Amino acid sequence: MTDGTWSGSTRDAVVIGGGLAGITAALALADAGVRVTLLEGRPRLGGLAFSFQRGELTVDNGQHVYLRCCTAYRWFLDRIDGAALAPLQDRLDVPVLDVTKPEGRRLGRLRRDALPVPLHLGRSLATYPHLSLAERAMVGRAALALKGLDLADPTLDAQDFGSWLTAHGQSARAVEALWDLVGVATLNAVAGDASLGLAAMVFKTGLLSDPGAADIGWARVPLGELHDRLARKALDSAGVRTELRSRVTSISRNSQYENGRWTVQVPGEAIEADAVVLAVPQRETYDLLPDGALDAPDQLLRIGTAPILNIHVVYDRKVLARPFLTALGTPVQWVFDRTEASGLEQGQYLALSQSVAQDEIDAPVAELRERYLPELERLLPRARGAEVRDFFVTRERTATFAPAPGVGRLRPGARTKAPGLYLAGAWTATGWPATMESAVRSGIGAADAALSALGRPRPRHLFDVEEAA
């Protein structure tokens, strides 16, 4: 599919990496009439948001959600005809259970009203039972101070969010029951370990920009249905040549051509292209970068990573009545019902998403079972008499980049110093933490840069990063 007309010879591009960033870049380039080859080393597309089979279950490697403010990912869903399979809530509503309180008094809710910002959260905050009246008042003041921060101020990147919260009167309980409740899930770091710049971006954009910005969406089908099957269908329709199990060994610029064409080497084939988009993790990017492409390539290795642990439990009966919940007073963070999406016909399948999992990422399954099954029984009374039919774990040791103070100056933009070579990935300089939104934005940014250099018009339907930011 192309959009617009242009003259001149067909240009070629190679996109290395078949995660969301690479898929997006490939689609955007192909939609502008560029001949695209997409290379992915795995036997599937989707990067770190994928599915696999476990017996009769179709399992996501981890629970992924997005928000209404994630306009780039929403564009991506539309582009692959998958929006109906990952709907948004009509209105933000997050059940928060505090297991330290007596049963019947554990439930609090974070939800919005149909009022302008910041009044949309006023009633929810005023009645939030997990904070004292004084703490709620101080949270409101901190939110207003956060709203006043300038996200373009580079000094925010050097500060940590926890210190800023303390300086603005936030108690340890307020951090646990509100700020980290949101921040850990979106940043994969506790407040004290997170850049103020990234934290401010999350809270300003998600909670303080538009009344519906934080409404939550998630896939009601396996992620592989979206990020692999439908994405592959869209790529095929756009004319992209997609090669799986095709690991790139080197990229080099062919000096015999004045226009600086590139050679991408895979086992058994050398592919020539006018533009190359590297859409792989920072370590792999560092290994493939040609000399001189970045002023300080070693900075890529200073971008740390953070793990996410996912715990999967299949019960013989329904133990959770809600689609999801989050918890306080327990190691359990977020719990999602994945029964229907997985294809389970009897019982209930719950997925626990455990961010900031440095202390547990390598723990044996038996140890995790001993720790988390009793916690689920504390949290969900119906689980106490239920039979556990399956318990297993998926581990993403490098799930996200670590959003530590100072990381902003390490994240490179889409353009490199090597003409025709571009970078994409959630870890690049999108302004967002390591989310599906950041990955899609990076792919669009890399495609935009390549199209500009190739003299190709931007597809009219392409998501406009600047307008949505």
N, C-alpha and C positions, 0 to 999 in steps of 0.2 A: 504494500500500500504506500503511495506517495502523496504528498500534499504540496501543491504548488508546482510550477514549471521552472526549468532552468536549462541553460544550454551548456555545452562543453562535454568532455569525455567523462565517462563514469569513473568515480573515485572508489577506492577500496579501503576498508578499515578492518582491523582485527581487534576484537574485544577479548581480553584474557580474564576469565573468571565468570562463572555462570550463577553467581548470587544475584540478589536484587539489584545491586549497583550495575553489574555487567549486563543483566537482562534489559534494564532500563536504557543503558547507553546504546545497546544493540538495536532496540526498537526505535529509539529516537533517531539514530543515524540512518537506519533503513527507511524510516518514514520520510526522510529528506532525500531519498534517492541514492544513498551511498550503498555500495555492495559490501555486505558485512559478513564476516566469519566470526562466530563465537566459539571460543575454546574453553572447555571445562574439564578438569582432571578427574572429577568424580563421575560416577555412572548416572548422575541425575543433576537437575538444576535446583536452585533454591538456596544454596549456601548453607547458612546456619539456621535456616527456618525450613525444615524438611520433615518428611514422614518416613516410616518404615513399617514393615509387617512383623508382628509378634503373634504367631499362631493365627487366629482369626481376627485379631485386633489390628487396626491401622493406627499407629502411634505417632504422635508428633514428638520430635526430640525435646521440645520444650514449649510451654505455653507462651504464645506471642499475642499481644494486643496492640491496638492503635487507638488514637483519639480523633475526635472530629477535626481538631486543628492540624492533623497530619494530612495536609492537603495534597502533598506529593504522593504519598502512599495511596490515598484515595484515587488520585489520577491513575496510578498504576493498576489498581483493581479495575477501574473502568476500562483501561486500555486492553486488559486481558479478558474482559467480560466476566469478571469475578466478583463485582461489588455485591450482588445479591447473596453471595455465599458467605460474606463476612459483614453482616449488617451492624450498624451502630445502635446503641441504646436510644430510645426516644428522648431520654433525659438522664443525666448523670445520677447514678444511685449505687453507692458502694456500701454493702453491709460490713460493719466492723464489729467483731465479737471479742470481748475481753474475757478470757477464761478465768481470770482471777476474781471475777465478781460472781455472786450467786446466780444459779440458773434462773432465768426469767428476767434478769436485770443486766444481761451481758450485751445486748444488741444496741449499737449506735449506727447511725447512717450518715454518710457524706453524700448529699444530694443537692441539686440546684432547683431554684424556682424560675419561672418565666419572668425574670426581672433583669434590669440592666446591671452590668458590672459596677461595683462589687456587691450590690444588693442581692444578686442571684444566689449567693452562698450565705447570706446573712442569717436566715432562719435556721439553716442546718448548723452553722457554727454556734448560734445562740443556744441551741438545744442539744449540742453534742455531749453525751453523758460521760465521755472518757476524759474530759478536762474540767477543771474547776471553773467557776465563773470568772475569777481573776485571770486564769490562764487563757480563757477564750477571749477576753478583752485584749490581752497582750498579743495574741495571735492576730487579731484584727489590725492592731497597730503595726505589727511587723509586716503584714501583707501589704499595707499601704506604703510602707517604706520600700518594700521590694518592688512594688509597682513603679516607684519613682526612680529606680536604678536605670542607668543608660547601658543597654547591652553592648553598645559600641565602645564602651570604656575598657581599654585593655587592662587596666589595673584590677578589674574584677577577676580576671583569670588567675592572678597571683594569690588571691585570698581564698581561705577555705570557708565553706558555707556554715559549718558548725560555729566557728568563732563569730561570724556575723550574726547568727541567731542568738548566741549568748549576749552579745553586745546590744541586741534589740529585745532583751528581756524574756527570752524563751526558756522555760524550764526544761529540765531533762525529760519530764513527762510529756510536755508539748512536742518536743522533738520526736520522742518515741511514737506518740499516739497520732501525730498529724504530719509533721514535716518529713520524717523518715518513712512513714507509711507510704507516702507518695514518692519520695526521693529515691528510696532503695529500689523500688520497682522500675523507675524510669532511668536512673543514673547508674545503678548497680554499684552503689557506694553509700555509706552512711554520711551524714552531713559533715562530720569532721574531716572526712577524706575526700570531699568533693569540691571542685572548683566553684567559687561563688558565681562566676560567669555562667557556667553551664546550669547550675541550680536555678539562678535567676531566670535564665531562658525558659526552663521547664515550667516554673511556677507562673511567670508572667504570661507566657504563651498559652499554657494549659488552663490556668485558673483565673487569670486577670485580664484577658484580652477580649473575649467574647463569651456571652452566657453559655453557649453550647460547646465551647472549645474542648472541654474535658470529657464529653460524652464518650463512652468506651465502646469500641468495636472489636470483635474477634471472629475468627473463622468458625463457622458451624460445620465445616467439612475438614478433612485432613489438610494440613498445609501443603502437602505434595500435590493435592488437587489444584491448588492455586499456583504455587510457585514452580511447579514442575510441569504438570499436564497442560494447564491452561496457558502458562507462559510459553511452553514449547509450541503450542498451537498458534499463539499470536506471532511468535518468531517465524514459524514456517509460513504463515500467511503474509508476513512482511518481506519474505524472500531471504531471510537470514539463513546462512549455512551454519548449523549447530553441530559441533563435534564434541561428544562426551568421551570420557576416558582418554583425553588428549592433553597431556601435561606439557607445558611449554618449558623448553630447556634453556633458551636464550632469545634475546631480541637485540638487533643491531641495525644501525643505519647504513644503508648502501651508498657509499660515497661516489659510486660511478654515475649516479643520477643527480642532476642538478636540483631536481625537486625534492631530493632527500627521502626517497622511499625507504621503507623499513622491511627487514626480513625477520620473520618470527619462525623460530625453529621448534618443531615438534618431532618426535620419533618418526622417521620415514618421510618427512615432508618439510619443505621450507616455503612459507607463505609470504608473499610480498604484499605490502600495503602502503597507502599514503598516510594513514593515521593508525596509531595503536593506542588503545585504552587499557591500562593496567588496572583491573578491578579485583584485586586480590588483597589478602591481609598485609599488614605493614612489613612483616618479616620477609614474606615472599616478594613483596615489591622491592625491598632493599636488595634481595638476591638477584633480581632480574634487571634492575636499573643499570643502564649504561653509564660509563664515566661522564661526569659533567652534567647529568640531567638535573641534579639538585645541588644547591650550594653546600648544603650540610646533610648528606644522606644519612649520616650516623644518627641524626635526630629521630629518624623513623624507629630505630631500635630503642629509643628512650620512651616511646609511647607504650606504657605498660598495658597489661591485659588483666581482666577480672573474670572469675568463673561464675557460672550459674549451675546449680544442682537441681535436677528435676526428679521428683519421686512419684511413682505411679502405683496406685493401689486399686485393685478390683475387688469389690465386695459382692456377696451373693444377693444383696438387697439394696434398696435405695436408702442412703443414710444422709444425703444432703438434698434439701428441697429447693435450694436456690441455684441459679446458674454458676455463681461464684461467691466467694467471700474472702475477706482478709481478717487477720487475727492479731490480738495483742496478748501479752502475758504467756507466750508459747513460742518455741522455735518455728512453728508453722507460720508462713507468711501469707501466700495467696493460694487458694484452693479453687480449682475449676472442675465442673462436671463435664467430662469428655465422652460420656456414654454413647450418645447418638452419633457423634462425629466419628467415633472409633469403629462403629458397626457392632458394638456389643448388644446382644438381644436380651440378655437376662442379667439382673444385678445392676451395679453401678460402678463406673470407672472414674476415679478422681485423679487429677494431676496436681501436684504441689510444685509451685515455682519458687525456688529458694535462691534469691540473689545474695550477693556478698558472701559467697560460700567458700571462702578461702580455707576455713577450718574444717570443712566437711567434704570437700570435693573428692578427696581420695579415700574417704572412709569406706570400709567394707560394707557390702549390702546388708549383711547380718546385723552389723552395728546400727546402721540407719533404720532398719526394720524395728529393732528393739527400742530405738529412740522415738520414732515418729508414729508408730501405731498407737501407743498409749496417749500421745498428744492428740491424735485424731479422735480418740475415744473421749478425752476431756472436752474437746471442741464440739463434737457431734454425738449427742447422747444415743442416737440410733445405731452408731457404730459399735456400741458396747456389746451387743449380742449378735453382731453380724460375723459371718465367716469371711476371712480374707482368702480369696481364690488365687490372687497373684499379687506379687510385690516386686517391683523392679526399679531400676535407677538408670537415668541417662545423665551423662556428665558433659558439660561444655567447659573445658578448662580455660579456653580463651574466648569466652562468649562475647565479650565486649572489650573495647579499650577502657583503661582505667581513667575516670574523669578527674584525676588528681589536679590540685592547683598547679598551674604552669603548663598544662597539657595543650592549651590553646596555641601557644607559640611553636609547638612541635608539629602541629597538624598542617600538612602541605595543602595548597590549593590544587585545582584541577590541572593547571598548566605547569609544565616543566620547562627547563632551559633548552631542552632538545626539541626542535620544531617537529610537530607531528606526534609527540608522545604526551599522553594525558593520564591523570590518576583519578581513580574513583574508589569508593569504599566508605562505609559508615564512619571510619576513623579519619577521613580527610576533613578539610576545613569547611564543614557545612554550617557550623554554628549550633548544631544539634548534638545531643549525646548519641551513643551507639544504639540506634533504633532502626527499624525498618524505614522510617521516614528519612533518616539521615542517609541511609544507603541509596534510596531512590533519588533524593536530591543530588547526591554526588554523581550518580549516573547521568542525570540531566545536565549537571554542570559540565561534566567531561564532554558529553555530546555537543553541547552548545559551543564549547571552546573549539572542538574539532571542526564543527560545521562552519564556524567563523573563519578558521584558517583555510578550509577547503573552498570557501566561497559558495557555500550551499545555503539556500534560504532555510530558515527555521520552520519546521512544520507548524501550521497555524494552531493545531490542536494541542501542541506540547505545553505541558504545565509550565506556568511562568513563576519561577522561583522568587524573583524579586517582588512581584505583586503579592505573593502569598506569605512572604517572610514577615 
